[in-house]
């Protein structure tokens, strides 16, 4: 669901072409980063904007 603020593991997995188990690991890692910056997180869900910023920042850096 593209309109929601948060992504679930299934959506992250589909977007990246990885397993749901790996998507959960990524969500956990990115949520820890957000918590360190003082943001509240929801277990098993990832802020869509943060995901996009991290993913596309990485893609731009690789070019």
C-alpha positions as CSV (number, residue, x, y, z in Angstrom):
1,X,0.0,0.0,0.0
2,X,1.9,3.1,-1.3
3,X,-0.3,5.6,0.7
4,X,0.7,4.3,4.2
5,X,3.4,6.0,6.2
6,X,5.0,2.6,7.1
7,X,6.2,-0.4,5.1
8,X,5.9,-4.0,6.3
9,X,8.5,-6.7,5.7
10,X,6.6,-8.1,2.7
11,X,6.7,-4.8,0.9
12,X,10.4,-4.2,1.7
13,X,11.2,-7.7,0.5
14,X,9.3,-7.2,-2.7
15,X,10.9,-3.8,-3.3
16,X,14.4,-5.1,-2.8
17,X,14.0,-8.6,-4.2
18,X,15.0,-10.3,-0.9
19,X,13.4,-12.7,1.5
20,X,11.0,-11.6,4.2
21,X,13.4,-12.8,6.8
22,X,16.1,-10.6,5.4
23,X,13.7,-7.7,5.1
24,X,12.9,-8.0,8.9
25,X,16.7,-7.8,9.6
26,X,16.9,-4.6,7.5
27,X,13.9,-3.1,9.2
28,X,15.4,-3.9,12.6
29,X,18.7,-2.2,11.6
30,X,17.1,0.9,10.1
31,X,14.8,1.2,13.0
32,X,17.8,1.2,15.4
33,X,19.3,4.0,13.3
34,X,16.1,6.0,13.6
35,X,15.9,5.4,17.4
36,X,19.5,6.6,17.8
37,X,18.4,9.8,16.2
38,X,15.5,10.2,18.6
39,X,12.6,9.0,16.4
40,X,9.9,6.6,17.6
41,X,9.6,3.4,15.6
42,X,7.1,0.6,15.3
43,X,8.4,-3.0,15.6
44,X,8.2,-4.8,12.2
45,X,7.5,-1.6,10.3
46,X,9.7,0.9,8.6
47,X,9.0,4.6,7.8
48,X,8.5,4.8,4.0
49,X,10.4,8.1,3.6
50,X,13.4,6.9,5.6
51,X,13.5,3.7,3.6
52,X,13.5,5.7,0.3
53,X,16.1,8.1,1.6
54,X,18.5,5.3,2.7
55,X,17.9,3.2,-0.4
56,X,18.2,5.9,-3.0
57,X,21.1,7.6,-1.2
58,X,23.0,4.4,-1.5
59,X,22.2,4.0,-5.2
60,X,23.3,7.6,-5.9
61,X,26.6,7.0,-4.0
62,X,27.4,3.9,-6.1
63,X,27.1,5.7,-9.4
